[in-house]
């Protein structure tokens, strides 16, 4: 089997041990999307990274990072009202030139 659940459990634990100040929006988006694409819904990891994303400055996000975080939660069928409110704020602050077909 290519999907090693123990490996992903271990990686989730390692990810949660990384201090919040060491994360950026792209890193959060990449980890969330890796789990979501493989249909691995580690709720604890998703909630942890949502809290980190909420705490990041809006300037840390580009349109693609916003879209990727939202997409990961949608794929995982998870709702975090605070996260989506924050992503909405960040999206509204981005200019029209920040959006592209790839970013949305």
HELIX and SHEET records of a PDB file:
HELIX    1   1 UNK A    5  UNK A   17  1                                  13    
HELIX    2   2 UNK A   20  UNK A   22  5                                   3    
HELIX    3   3 UNK A   25  UNK A   37  1                                  13    
HELIX    4   4 UNK A   43  UNK A   55  1                                  13    
HELIX    5   5 UNK A   58  UNK A   60  5                                   3    
HELIX    6   6 UNK A   63  UNK A   75  1                                  13    
HELIX    7   7 UNK A   81  UNK A   93  1                                  13    
HELIX    8   8 UNK A   96  UNK A   98  5                                   3    
END                                                                             
